[in-house]
């Protein structure tokens, strides 16, 4: 989840008006990205069990959006003429985990969306095996159709709840990427102490977890506090309005160690987004004292909404 778009008066009643509004809203997304693009055109729209899904094209760019509660959330974006471009800023930072371990052989992603991250990693690091888990089969179908996602002997796609997959899998991973959202919310069962403890058990020695989190409300404070219960070290990367949290066991990795490993990977693979530049951006968490969430108490929707609902002028039902 990257960009939120809110119509001022709810969805128009007529379908034609909805399409017109969606196109104008997408122009706002593209303008925010700082790139001049053609007027967005609705390609497909489907209602799955879990999501209202929209596929738009604008020139070479394809965008997947989810609709929830009269808002749109940018799920994925890809450039058809440049498969290695990651137009959404936080997706670039989600690749920094490659530099945290001496050698990365296995990656797990929970929450695939359009699959831009795994597509980039598979093309850039051909020795890596990837398991990608997505709850919504329709989302995976669109990822294959529009977003360069190719399933093969190294890239395996799974239609399943991410936590269930994590509980059942036994072979550990070097890097676990968590990017699961339903509209504005991280599913509560993937934001608790028990979930992060499970993720820690599924890592190889020296492995790392990365999670994309919206920092705009108390949900971010809670996420930092909760993941800190399961991991010794928690670091953050600011990424275009989102925060990528990096967590691992043991003391913080020395700057020189990260820099050397990143430089070696850059020299060997020539990634579109150099790791050596990314690792310079790591910071300690900027918040403290957040509420630790557990399986029997994880009100993530309330934590996300409380600030928004109390703002002056917030649309009332």
C-alpha positions in Angstrom: 0.0 0.0 0.0 1.5 3.3 -1.1 -0.8 6.1 -2.0 -4.3 6.9 -0.6 -6.8 8.9 -2.7 -10.0 10.2 -1.0 -13.0 11.4 -3.0 -14.5 14.5 -1.4 -18.0 13.3 -1.4 -17.9 9.6 -1.7 -18.2 7.5 -4.9 -20.6 9.1 -7.6 -23.7 7.1 -8.1 -23.3 6.4 -11.9 -20.7 4.0 -13.1 -19.5 6.4 -15.7 -18.9 9.0 -13.1 -16.9 6.5 -11.0 -14.6 5.7 -13.9 -14.1 9.4 -14.6 -13.3 10.1 -11.0 -10.9 7.2 -10.8 -9.0 8.4 -13.8 -8.7 11.9 -12.4 -7.6 10.5 -9.1 -4.9 8.4 -10.8 -3.6 11.6 -12.4 -3.0 12.8 -8.9 -1.0 9.7 -8.1 1.2 10.1 -11.2 1.7 13.8 -10.5 2.8 13.0 -7.0 5.4 10.6 -8.4 6.8 13.6 -10.3 6.5 11.9 -13.8 4.4 13.3 -16.6 2.3 10.5 -18.0 -0.7 10.1 -20.3 -4.2 10.2 -18.9 -4.9 6.9 -17.1 -7.2 4.4 -18.8 -9.2 1.8 -17.0 -8.2 -1.6 -18.3 -9.9 -4.0 -16.0 -12.0 -4.0 -12.8 -12.9 -7.0 -10.7 -14.4 -7.8 -7.3 -12.6 -10.7 -5.7 -13.5 -12.2 -2.4 -11.1 -9.9 -0.6 -10.6 -6.7 -2.8 -12.1 -4.3 -5.3 -9.3 -4.4 -7.9 -8.6 -1.8 -10.6 -6.0 -2.1 -13.4 -5.1 1.2 -15.1 -2.6 2.0 -17.8 -1.0 5.4 -18.5 1.5 5.3 -21.3 4.0 2.6 -20.5 2.9 2.4 -16.9 0.4 -0.2 -15.4 -1.0 0.4 -12.0 -3.0 -1.9 -9.7 -5.2 -0.2 -7.2 -7.4 -1.6 -4.4 -10.6 0.1 -3.4 -11.8 0.2 0.2 -14.1 2.5 2.1 -14.4 5.1 -0.7 -10.7 5.3 -1.1 -8.1 3.9 -3.5 -4.7 2.5 -2.5 -1.9 2.1 -5.0 -0.9 -1.6 -4.7 1.7 -2.0 -7.5 3.1 -0.1 -10.5 5.3 -1.3 -13.4 6.8 0.2 -16.5 6.1 -2.1 -19.4 9.1 -0.8 -21.4 11.5 -1.2 -18.4 10.9 -4.4 -16.3 13.6 -3.4 -13.8 12.1 0.0 -12.9 10.5 0.1 -9.4 8.4 3.3 -9.7 7.0 3.1 -6.1 9.7 4.3 -3.8 9.4 1.9 -0.9 9.7 -1.2 -3.2 13.2 -0.1 -4.0 14.1 -0.1 -0.3 12.6 -3.5 0.3 15.5 -4.9 -1.7 18.1 -3.6 0.9 17.8 -6.9 2.8 20.2 -8.5 0.3 23.1 -6.6 2.0 22.3 -7.8 5.5 23.5 -11.4 5.1 26.8 -12.8 3.7 24.9 -14.9 1.2 21.2 -14.8 0.3 19.8 -18.1 -1.2 16.1 -18.1 -0.2 13.6 -15.2 0.0 10.0 -15.3 1.2 7.5 -12.5 0.4 4.2 -12.3 2.2 1.8 -10.1 0.3 2.6 -10.1 -3.4 0.3 -7.6 -5.1 1.7 -7.0 -8.6 4.9 -8.7 -7.6 7.2 -5.9 -8.7 9.7 -6.7 -5.9 10.0 -10.4 -6.5 10.2 -9.8 -10.3 13.1 -7.3 -9.8 14.9 -9.6 -7.3 14.6 -12.6 -9.6 16.0 -10.7 -12.6 18.8 -9.0 -10.6 19.9 -11.9 -8.5 19.5 -15.1 -10.6 20.9 -17.4 -7.9 18.1 -16.6 -5.5 15.0 -18.8 -4.9 11.8 -17.0 -4.0 8.5 -18.1 -2.5 5.8 -15.5 -2.8 2.5 -15.8 -0.9 -0.6 -13.9 -1.7 -4.1 -14.4 -0.2 -6.1 -13.2 -3.3 -5.9 -15.5 -6.4 -7.3 -12.7 -8.6 -4.4 -10.5 -7.5 -1.9 -13.2 -8.5 -3.7 -13.6 -11.9 -3.2 -9.9 -12.6 0.4 -10.1 -11.4 1.1 -12.7 -14.0 -0.8 -10.9 -16.7 0.4 -7.3 -16.3 3.4 -7.2 -14.0 6.2 -9.4 -15.4 5.7 -12.0 -12.7 6.9 -15.4 -14.1 6.6 -18.6 -12.1 9.5 -21.1 -12.7 11.8 -23.4 -10.8 13.2 -20.4 -8.8 10.0 -18.3 -8.3 7.1 -20.1 -6.7 3.7 -18.4 -6.2 1.4 -19.6 -3.4 -2.3 -18.6 -2.9 -2.6 -18.8 0.9 -2.7 -16.7 4.0 0.8 -15.5 4.8 0.8 -16.5 8.4 -0.6 -20.0 7.7 2.1 -20.5 5.1 4.8 -19.3 7.5 3.6 -21.7 10.2 3.6 -24.7 7.9 6.8 -24.2 6.0 9.9 -25.8 7.6 12.9 -24.8 5.5 14.2 -21.4 6.7 14.7 -18.2 4.7 17.5 -15.7 4.5 15.2 -12.8 3.9 11.5 -12.5 4.7 9.6 -9.5 3.1 6.3 -8.5 4.6 4.1 -6.3 2.5 0.6 -7.5 3.3 -2.3 -4.9 3.3 -6.0 -4.9 3.1 -6.9 -1.4 2.1 -5.2 0.8 4.7 -4.6 -2.0 7.3 -2.0 -4.6 7.8 -3.9 -7.7 8.7 -3.9 -7.9 12.5 -2.6 -11.4 12.6 0.5 -10.3 10.7 1.3 -7.5 13.2 1.5 -9.2 16.5 4.3 -10.4 18.8 3.4 -14.0 18.1 3.6 -13.5 14.4 7.1 -11.8 14.6 8.3 -14.6 16.9 7.2 -17.1 14.2 9.0 -15.1 11.5 12.1 -15.1 13.6 12.0 -18.9 13.9 11.7 -19.2 10.1 15.0 -17.3 9.5 18.4 -18.7 8.9 21.2 -17.6 11.2 21.9 -14.0 10.3 18.6 -13.7 8.4 16.5 -10.5 8.3 12.9 -9.5 8.2 11.7 -6.4 6.3 8.2 -4.9 6.5 6.6 -2.0 4.8 4.6 0.2 7.3 2.6 3.4 7.0 4.2 5.8 9.6 1.3 8.3 9.7 -0.5 7.0 12.8 -0.1 5.1 16.0 0.0 1.9 14.0 3.7 2.6 13.2 4.5 3.1 16.9 2.8 -0.2 17.7 4.6 -2.0 14.8 8.0 -0.9 16.0 7.3 -1.8 19.6 5.9 -5.2 18.7 8.6 -6.3 16.3 11.2 -5.1 18.9 9.8 -7.8 21.2 10.9 -10.5 18.8 14.2 -9.2 17.4 17.3 -7.7 19.0 17.9 -5.0 16.4 15.3 -2.9 14.6 16.3 -0.3 12.0 14.3 1.8 9.6 14.5 3.3 6.1 12.4 6.2 5.0 10.9 5.5 1.6 8.6 8.0 -0.1 6.0 8.4 2.6 6.3 4.8 3.9 8.8 3.3 6.3 10.6 0.0 5.7 11.4 -1.7 9.0 14.4 -4.0 9.1 14.7 -6.5 12.0 17.3 -9.2 12.9 18.9 -10.9 15.8 22.2 -9.8 17.4 23.8 -6.4 17.7 23.5 -3.7 14.9 25.6 -4.6 11.9 28.6 -2.3 11.6 28.4 0.4 8.9 31.6 -0.9 7.3 30.3 -4.4 7.1 27.1 -3.4 5.4 28.8 -1.1 3.0 31.4 -3.7 2.0 28.7 -6.3 1.4 26.5 -3.9 -0.5 29.4 -2.8 -2.7 30.3 -6.4 -3.5 26.8 -7.2 -4.6 26.6 -4.1 -6.7 29.8 -5.0 -8.4 28.6 -8.6 -9.1 25.1 -7.9 -10.2 24.8 -4.3 -11.2 21.4 -3.7 -9.6 19.2 -0.9 -10.9 19.0 0.5 -7.4 22.5 0.2 -5.8 22.6 -1.3 -2.4 25.6 0.8 -1.4 23.5 3.9 -1.6 20.6 2.3 0.2 22.5 1.2 3.3 23.6 4.8 4.0 20.0 5.6 4.7 19.4 3.3 7.7 18.3 4.9 10.9 17.2 3.8 14.4 13.4 4.0 14.9 12.2 7.5 15.5 9.5 6.4 17.9 9.3 4.7 21.3 6.8 3.5 23.8 4.3 2.1 21.3 1.7 -0.5 22.3 2.9 -4.1 21.9 0.3 -6.1 20.0 -0.5 -9.7 20.7 -2.8 -12.3 19.1 -5.5 -11.6 21.7 -5.2 -7.8 21.4 -4.3 -6.2 18.1 -6.8 -3.4 17.3 -4.9 -2.3 14.2 -7.9 -0.7 12.5 -8.5 1.5 15.6 -4.8 2.5 15.7 -4.8 3.4 12.1 -8.1 5.4 12.2 -7.9 7.3 15.5 -5.9 10.2 14.2 -7.8 10.5 10.9 -11.2 10.4 12.5 -10.4 13.2 14.9 -9.0 15.6 12.4 -11.1 18.7 11.8 -13.0 18.5 8.6 -12.8 14.7 8.3 -15.7 13.5 6.2 -18.5 12.2 8.4 -20.8 9.3 7.5 
